[in-house]
């Protein structure tokens, strides 16, 4: 049985007494005094950040990048854009709010190089993410530094991650294994909002309502009590379903972050969060079969940031991610279950990272190690069958440096992964950037990446998975080559273009005769990615991006994929903020059997107007029109039909 988007996994709502007690104790500690770094992606002490920002004092590409904007995902240390060799896109909390997005997928749908399959475009429904034509299992998602993956299938479903907690979203397109391990296709790094720094709390309360009882209510507050900073967030998302088959979605999320400043430049941080999405994501009328899923996620991170010496920064962190995922199918007319399965998984681990960046040295050296233990239990609920527990331990060690030589920067990296169910992997990379004057930046990278073997496909339980296990299954590997430039030579226009080529070997292939996954053949994914963005002109700005990919696999005919995305912004705070977004995508029918049934563009329109601004209180009305032209672009019309036109409106209050 293939554990993928056609058969998601989620939780059955089963509660474990010991786990409930653990959650209560952890939450109590967090809400009283704990504080730890947001994990491996924790921002270092301010001195390091200031020093790195100073290295980017040139006005290079100021049109798009905030001069103080630093990128963490490339090397696990914040660096200015002029030192980022990888193909990276950043989306900020301000941009996310302007989208009025209900899910992380809606945000990622704007990013160049990402192909999103919404499994039917609906309110916060399930989705699959593909980068440059990769498999969705090749894309690694990180939240607060830990891997947000479902162990059974080693893929990421992001509709359970609350959008409101995101401070910044960073995307690496292409192999990122020299920093992150199993990340053949790319990395999506979600950095959550920081704890507050003022005694008087600040925050936002928001609510929206639309068709089919679709609504989102959320609230957040941040402040400081003495040395303890805090950030608190809660939301509820719900929809009765926007299509005739009455898909539905509901979720309640809680999130908190605490930061405790101690003497000797030491900071402790703690994050605690939970989400509980439930949804019906499809209906097959031919079989009268409804597809449903329930989920229960609980996670926390603990850690420490310290500055033991000048130019030296230390981060130590621990995390725990528990995911219970139930997927089931039922006959819609009678309610009888066709299947009912639960996946109960837990991932625990930690990391230590040292950043060496002495003043005027021209180096930013990052050295670190991480460990991870994963446990997985599967059960077939109709027959009462419990599969044996499977577990794995993975360790990794990595080293990278950013070497500054005038306008040239070199970024070598190396990582070694010790894996229980795959051969150990050595992942080198080399990146280079070069500034041509103050307006153009050249980039280039070559890197080796891999996708580790999934333990359920190699040493799982054949009675549960319904396929033959293959103990000889090896990891997929890739060599990524990318070259690109960013320039503002054309007045008021920023252009970014990237050529990419991904050479994948040891492909996983489903052998129907052997009823197992085997390594067979190789593939090449190559193409071009282009972004254009203009500066404001009379409060108007335009952004356009497009990606074209050709996939060639052995002697098979090529598969072509392409998409184009357009965003027109009007931003006049005294009058109106408006954003028109259009998305066109072509799925080749040979790519995961997708079918594009319409060549029309899907258009969304966001409007917002401030109605109150007094002292510390501001309020604005906002609305969104979704799929204005009732366009199709459905990939599997029988099961995953797109929602048509629908409108919502809401109120946002800031204090």
PEQUIMO-V256367 format. One record per residue. SS is DSSP state (alpha for helix, beta for strand, coil for the rest). PHI is phi in degrees with one decimal (NA if undefined). PSI is psi as a letter, one per 30 degrees, with the letter a starting at -180 (999 if undefined). Layout:
{{SS | PHI | PSI} {SS | PHI | PSI}}
//
This chain:
{{coil | NA | k} {coil | -81.7 | k} {coil | -90.2 | i} {coil | -139.7 | a} {alpha | -68.9 | f} {alpha | -74.3 | f} {alpha | -140.5 | i} {coil | -65.2 | l} {coil | -128.2 | k} {beta | -156.7 | a} {coil | -93.0 | l} {coil | -97.8 | g} {coil | 79.3 | g} {coil | -64.6 | k} {coil | -115.1 | k} {coil | -105.1 | k} {alpha | -54.5 | e} {alpha | -66.1 | e} {alpha | -70.2 | e} {alpha | -63.2 | e} {alpha | -64.4 | e} {alpha | -61.6 | e} {alpha | -64.1 | e} {alpha | -62.4 | e} {alpha | -64.1 | e} {alpha | -64.8 | e} {alpha | -64.2 | e} {alpha | -62.5 | e} {alpha | -61.8 | e} {alpha | -64.4 | e} {alpha | -81.2 | f} {alpha | -108.5 | e} {coil | -150.2 | f} {coil | -64.2 | l} {coil | -165.3 | k} {coil | -149.8 | l} {coil | -70.5 | l} {coil | -64.1 | g} {alpha | 95.3 | a} {alpha | -60.2 | f} {alpha | -99.2 | g} {coil | -59.9 | k} {coil | -72.6 | k} {coil | -65.9 | l} {coil | -53.8 | l} {alpha | -59.2 | e} {alpha | -62.9 | e} {alpha | -64.5 | e} {alpha | -60.3 | e} {alpha | -62.5 | e} {alpha | -65.1 | e} {alpha | -67.0 | e} {alpha | -64.1 | e} {alpha | -63.8 | f} {coil | -69.4 | f} {coil | -112.9 | h} {coil | -68.0 | f} {coil | -63.5 | l} {coil | -80.0 | h} {coil | -70.2 | k} {coil | 57.2 | h} {coil | -66.1 | f} {coil | -55.1 | e} {coil | -103.9 | e} {coil | -95.0 | k} {coil | -58.5 | k} {coil | -62.8 | f} {coil | -102.2 | g} {coil | -72.5 | k} {coil | -115.6 | k} {beta | -108.3 | k} {coil | -102.7 | f} {coil | -66.8 | f} {coil | -68.8 | e} {coil | -131.0 | g} {coil | 72.8 | g} {coil | -132.5 | k} {coil | -65.1 | k} {beta | -138.3 | k} {coil | -71.0 | l} {alpha | -60.6 | e} {alpha | -67.1 | f} {alpha | -111.9 | g} {coil | -95.7 | j} {coil | -82.9 | f} {coil | -74.0 | l} {coil | -82.1 | j} {beta | -120.7 | k} {beta | -122.5 | k} {beta | -120.4 | k} {beta | -126.3 | k} {beta | -96.7 | l} {alpha | -60.3 | e} {alpha | -62.3 | e} {alpha | -66.7 | e} {alpha | -63.9 | e} {alpha | -62.5 | e} {alpha | -64.6 | f} {alpha | -76.7 | f} {coil | 52.3 | h} {coil | -78.2 | k} {coil | -100.0 | f} {coil | -147.4 | l} {alpha | -62.0 | e} {alpha | -61.3 | e} {alpha | -61.4 | e} {alpha | -68.2 | e} {alpha | -66.2 | f} {coil | -63.2 | f} {coil | -84.5 | f} {coil | -83.1 | k} {coil | -62.0 | k} {coil | 90.5 | f} {beta | -101.0 | k} {beta | -106.9 | k} {beta | -111.4 | k} {beta | -102.5 | j} {coil | -79.3 | f} {coil | 51.4 | h} {coil | 90.7 | j} {coil | -75.1 | j} {coil | -141.6 | a} {coil | -79.5 | j} {coil | 54.6 | h} {coil | -75.7 | a} {coil | -70.0 | l} {coil | -159.2 | l} {beta | -128.7 | k} {beta | -116.1 | k} {beta | -127.4 | k} {beta | -112.1 | j} {coil | 54.4 | h} {coil | 78.1 | g} {coil | -70.7 | l} {coil | -75.7 | l} {alpha | -66.7 | f} {alpha | -75.6 | f} {alpha | -85.1 | f} {beta | -97.1 | k} {beta | -95.5 | k} {beta | -112.5 | k} {beta | -118.1 | k} {beta | -128.8 | k} {coil | 53.3 | g} {coil | 92.4 | f} {beta | -107.6 | l} {beta | -77.4 | k} {coil | -92.5 | i} {coil | -131.6 | l} {beta | -91.2 | j} {coil | -59.3 | e} {coil | -57.2 | e} {coil | -115.0 | f} {coil | 53.7 | h} {beta | -130.7 | l} {coil | -111.6 | k} {coil | -113.0 | j} {coil | -98.5 | g} {coil | -71.1 | f} {coil | -89.9 | f} {coil | -86.6 | j} {coil | -66.7 | k} {alpha | -67.2 | e} {alpha | -64.7 | f} {alpha | -88.5 | f} {beta | -83.8 | k} {beta | -89.2 | e} {beta | -156.8 | k} {beta | -121.6 | k} {beta | -116.5 | k} {beta | -125.9 | k} {beta | -99.8 | k} {beta | -105.9 | j} {coil | 115.5 | l} {coil | -55.7 | k} {coil | -130.9 | h} {alpha | -73.5 | f} {alpha | -68.4 | f} {alpha | -111.3 | e} {alpha | -119.2 | g} {coil | 80.8 | b} {coil | -67.4 | j} {coil | -154.8 | i} {coil | -69.0 | e} {coil | -94.3 | f} {beta | 156.4 | l} {beta | -133.3 | k} {beta | -115.7 | j} {beta | -105.4 | j} {beta | -101.8 | j} {beta | -102.5 | k} {beta | -85.7 | l} {coil | -66.7 | k} {coil | -82.9 | l} {coil | -64.8 | l} {coil | -74.7 | l} {coil | -128.7 | g} {coil | -119.7 | k} {coil | -61.1 | e} {coil | -84.3 | k} {coil | -67.8 | k} {beta | -118.9 | l} {beta | 176.0 | a} {beta | -143.2 | k} {beta | -121.5 | k} {beta | -141.0 | k} {beta | -152.4 | k} {beta | -140.9 | l} {beta | -145.5 | k} {beta | -153.0 | a} {alpha | -55.6 | k} {alpha | 57.8 | h} {alpha | 56.3 | g} {beta | -74.5 | k} {beta | -150.9 | l} {beta | -134.3 | k} {beta | -122.2 | k} {beta | -147.8 | l} {beta | -149.0 | k} {beta | -143.0 | l} {beta | -148.3 | k} {beta | -139.5 | k} {beta | -172.2 | a} {beta | -143.7 | k} {beta | -115.8 | j} {coil | 62.5 | b} {coil | -83.0 | f} {beta | -101.1 | j} {beta | -93.5 | l} {beta | -143.4 | l} {beta | -139.9 | k} {beta | -123.9 | k} {beta | -145.4 | k} {beta | -147.5 | k} {beta | -151.2 | l} {beta | -134.9 | k} {beta | -119.9 | k} {beta | -155.1 | k} {beta | -152.4 | k} {coil | -78.2 | f} {coil | 107.2 | k} {coil | -102.1 | g} {coil | -119.0 | l} {coil | -64.1 | f} {coil | -83.4 | g} {coil | 55.7 | h} {coil | -58.6 | l} {beta | -140.4 | l} {beta | -150.4 | k} {beta | -148.8 | k} {beta | -158.1 | k} {beta | -122.3 | k} {beta | -128.8 | k} {beta | -129.4 | k} {beta | -150.5 | k} {beta | -145.5 | k} {beta | -137.6 | k} {beta | -129.7 | k} {beta | -136.0 | k} {beta | -116.0 | j} {beta | -85.2 | k} {beta | -116.6 | l} {coil | -61.3 | l} {coil | 63.6 | h} {coil | 51.5 | h} {beta | -108.4 | k} {beta | -131.9 | k} {beta | -106.3 | k} {beta | -135.3 | l} {beta | -146.5 | k} {beta | -123.7 | k} {beta | -138.7 | k} {beta | -152.8 | l} {beta | -152.2 | k} {beta | -139.4 | l} {coil | -139.8 | i} {coil | -71.9 | k} {beta | -135.0 | k} {beta | -160.0 | l} {beta | -101.9 | j} {beta | -110.2 | f} {beta | -171.9 | l} {beta | -148.1 | k} {beta | -106.2 | j} {coil | -66.5 | f} {coil | -62.7 | e} {coil | -113.3 | g} {coil | 53.2 | h} {beta | -112.2 | j} {beta | -96.4 | k} {beta | -110.3 | k} {beta | -133.6 | l} {beta | -154.8 | k} {beta | -129.6 | k} {beta | -144.6 | l} {beta | -142.2 | j} {beta | -113.5 | k} {beta | -138.0 | k} {beta | -148.5 | l} {beta | -150.3 | l} {beta | -132.0 | k} {beta | -133.9 | k} {beta | -173.6 | a} {beta | -144.3 | k} {beta | -113.8 | k} {beta | -147.4 | l} {beta | -124.1 | i} {beta | -68.3 | f} {beta | -159.5 | l} {coil | -61.3 | k} {coil | 76.8 | g} {beta | -128.6 | k} {beta | -132.4 | k} {beta | -117.8 | k} {beta | -129.2 | k} {beta | -127.2 | k} {beta | -149.9 | l} {beta | -129.7 | l} {beta | -148.1 | l} {beta | -145.1 | k} {beta | -131.5 | j} {beta | -112.6 | k} {beta | -134.7 | k} {beta | -115.5 | k} {beta | -131.7 | j} {beta | -112.4 | k} {beta | -123.1 | k} {beta | -152.1 | l} {beta | -122.1 | k} {beta | -137.0 | l} {beta | -72.4 | j} {coil | -64.7 | e} {coil | -70.6 | e} {coil | -105.8 | f} {coil | 85.1 | f} {coil | -68.5 | k} {beta | -82.6 | k} {beta | -88.3 | e} {beta | -152.0 | l} {beta | -156.8 | j} {beta | -130.2 | k} {beta | -126.8 | k} {beta | -115.0 | k} {beta | -115.9 | j} {beta | -132.6 | l} {beta | -143.2 | k} {beta | -122.6 | k} {beta | -127.6 | k} {beta | -178.8 | a} {beta | -166.8 | l} {beta | -153.0 | l} {beta | -136.6 | k} {beta | -140.2 | k} {beta | -121.5 | k} {beta | -113.3 | k} {beta | -112.2 | j} {coil | -144.9 | i} {coil | -64.9 | k} {coil | -58.3 | k} {coil | 62.1 | g} {coil | -84.1 | f} {coil | 76.2 | g} {beta | -131.0 | k} {beta | -130.6 | j} {beta | -97.1 | k} {beta | -122.5 | k} {beta | -129.6 | k} {beta | -160.7 | l} {beta | -145.4 | l} {beta | -148.8 | l} {beta | -135.4 | l} {beta | -153.0 | k} {beta | -119.5 | k} {beta | -123.6 | k} {beta | -128.4 | k} {beta | -139.5 | k} {beta | -124.4 | k} {beta | -117.1 | k} {beta | -141.4 | k} {beta | -102.5 | j} {coil | -76.9 | f} {coil | -68.1 | e} {coil | -94.1 | f} {coil | 72.6 | g} {beta | -90.0 | k} {beta | -113.3 | j} {coil | -74.9 | l} {coil | -60.0 | k} {coil | -66.7 | k} {beta | -119.1 | k} {beta | -146.7 | l} {beta | -150.6 | l} {beta | -122.2 | k} {beta | -125.4 | k} {beta | -125.1 | l} {beta | -149.9 | l} {beta | -138.1 | k} {beta | -141.3 | l} {beta | -150.4 | k} {beta | -147.3 | l} {beta | -141.5 | k} {beta | -117.2 | j} {beta | -106.4 | j} {beta | -96.4 | k} {beta | -130.4 | i} {coil | 67.7 | b} {coil | -83.0 | f} {beta | -101.8 | k} {beta | -129.0 | k} {beta | -113.3 | k} {beta | -130.7 | i} {beta | -84.1 | k} {beta | -146.8 | l} {beta | -152.5 | k} {beta | -141.1 | k} {beta | -121.9 | k} {beta | -109.9 | k} {beta | -97.7 | j} {coil | -119.7 | k} {coil | -68.6 | e} {coil | -113.5 | g} {coil | -138.4 | l} {coil | -61.1 | k} {coil | -58.5 | k} {beta | -121.4 | k} {beta | -111.6 | k} {beta | -122.3 | j} {beta | -90.8 | l} {beta | -154.1 | l} {beta | -144.8 | k} {beta | -123.8 | l} {beta | -144.8 | k} {beta | -129.4 | l} {beta | -146.0 | k} {beta | -90.6 | j} {beta | -94.6 | j} {coil | 70.0 | a} {coil | -100.4 | g} {coil | -121.4 | f} {beta | -134.8 | k} {beta | -127.7 | k} {beta | -99.6 | k} {beta | -132.4 | l} {beta | -158.0 | k} {beta | -144.2 | l} {beta | -136.8 | k} {beta | -151.9 | l} {beta | -103.8 | k} {beta | -134.2 | l} {beta | -152.7 | l} {beta | -121.2 | j} {coil | -69.8 | l} {coil | -67.0 | k} {coil | -76.2 | k} {alpha | -66.9 | f} {alpha | -72.5 | f} {alpha | -87.8 | f} {alpha | -109.0 | e} {alpha | -136.9 | h} {coil | -85.2 | b} {coil | -118.0 | j} {alpha | -62.2 | f} {alpha | -67.5 | f} {alpha | -91.6 | e} {alpha | -87.3 | f} {coil | 62.8 | g} {coil | -144.3 | l} {coil | -79.3 | k} {coil | -75.6 | l} {coil | -125.5 | j} {coil | -62.8 | f} {coil | -93.4 | g} {coil | -63.0 | k} {coil | -103.0 | l} {coil | -68.5 | k} {beta | -77.1 | k} {beta | -129.9 | l} {beta | -148.9 | k} {beta | -114.0 | k} {beta | -105.4 | k} {beta | -120.3 | k} {beta | -140.9 | k} {beta | -142.0 | k} {beta | -160.7 | l} {beta | -145.4 | l} {beta | -129.0 | k} {beta | -149.1 | k} {coil | -123.0 | g} {coil | -62.0 | e} {coil | -75.1 | k} {coil | -54.2 | k} {coil | 65.8 | g} {beta | -132.6 | k} {beta | -108.9 | k} {beta | -117.9 | k} {beta | -129.3 | k} {beta | -135.9 | k} {beta | -137.8 | k} {beta | -97.8 | k} {beta | -136.1 | l} {beta | -149.8 | k} {beta | -119.8 | j} {beta | -100.0 | j} {beta | -103.9 | k} {beta | -126.0 | l} {coil | 57.6 | h} {coil | -58.2 | k} {beta | -79.2 | k} {beta | -131.6 | k} {beta | -83.0 | j} {beta | -97.7 | j} {coil | -70.3 | f} {coil | -74.5 | e} {coil | -83.7 | f} {coil | 54.8 | h} {beta | -158.4 | l} {beta | -87.2 | k} {beta | -132.7 | l} {beta | -85.0 | k} {coil | -152.4 | j} {coil | 83.9 | a} {beta | -141.2 | l} {beta | -148.3 | l} {beta | -124.2 | k} {beta | -115.5 | j} {beta | -140.0 | l} {beta | 170.5 | a} {beta | -138.9 | k} {beta | -130.2 | k} {beta | -131.7 | k} {beta | -130.0 | k} {beta | -132.7 | k} {beta | -140.0 | k} {beta | -101.1 | l} {coil | -75.5 | l} {coil | -65.7 | k} {beta | -135.4 | j} {coil | 51.8 | h} {coil | 72.5 | g} {beta | -105.5 | k} {beta | -147.5 | l} {beta | -131.3 | k} {beta | -129.1 | k} {beta | -135.0 | k} {beta | -143.1 | l} {beta | -152.2 | l} {beta | -138.0 | k} {beta | -124.6 | k} {beta | -130.0 | k} {beta | -117.4 | k} {beta | -108.6 | k} {beta | -119.2 | k} {beta | -124.9 | j} {coil | 49.3 | b} {coil | -94.2 | g} {coil | -79.1 | l} {coil | -68.4 | k} {coil | -63.1 | l} {beta | -114.6 | k} {beta | -107.9 | k} {beta | -126.8 | k} {beta | -157.6 | l} {beta | -145.2 | l} {beta | -145.5 | k} {beta | -137.0 | k} {beta | -130.9 | k} {beta | -129.6 | k} {beta | -110.2 | k} {beta | -112.2 | k} {beta | -126.2 | j} {beta | -130.9 | j} {beta | -124.6 | j} {coil | -57.5 | f} {coil | -81.0 | f} {coil | -126.5 | d} {beta | -161.4 | k} {beta | -113.1 | k} {beta | -136.7 | k} {beta | -144.5 | k} {beta | -108.9 | k} {beta | -122.7 | k} {beta | -122.5 | k} {beta | -136.5 | k} {beta | -121.4 | k} {beta | -144.4 | k} {beta | -119.3 | j} {coil | -101.2 | k} {coil | -69.0 | k} {coil | -61.2 | f} {coil | -82.1 | f} {coil | -90.6 | j} {coil | 54.9 | g} {coil | 58.9 | g} {coil | -75.6 | l} {coil | -135.8 | k} {coil | -90.7 | j} {coil | -95.5 | f} {coil | -148.5 | k} {coil | -98.5 | g} {coil | -81.4 | l} {coil | -89.5 | k} {beta | -91.2 | k} {beta | -113.7 | k} {beta | -124.8 | k} {beta | -129.9 | k} {beta | -110.5 | k} {beta | -129.3 | k} {beta | -150.8 | k} {beta | -141.0 | k} {beta | -74.1 | k} {beta | -115.6 | f} {beta | -154.1 | k} {beta | -150.8 | j} {beta | -134.2 | k} {coil | 52.2 | c} {coil | -97.2 | g} {beta | -119.3 | k} {beta | -133.0 | k} {beta | -139.6 | k} {beta | -141.6 | k} {beta | -94.0 | k} {beta | -143.0 | l} {beta | -151.6 | l} {beta | -139.0 | k} {beta | -104.1 | j} {beta | -98.4 | k} {coil | 48.0 | i} {coil | -56.9 | e} {coil | -101.9 | g} {coil | 54.4 | h} {coil | -77.9 | l} {coil | -90.9 | c} {coil | 55.9 | h} {coil | -87.3 | k} {coil | -101.9 | e} {beta | -138.1 | j} {coil | -64.0 | e} {coil | -67.6 | e} {coil | -98.8 | e} {beta | -121.2 | i} {coil | -77.2 | k} {coil | -78.8 | k} {coil | -72.6 | k} {coil | -84.1 | a} {coil | -65.9 | k} {beta | -153.6 | l} {beta | -128.8 | k} {beta | -138.0 | l} {beta | -145.4 | l} {beta | -161.4 | a} {beta | -129.8 | k} {beta | -125.7 | k} {beta | -120.0 | k} {beta | -111.7 | k} {coil | -134.8 | 999}}
//
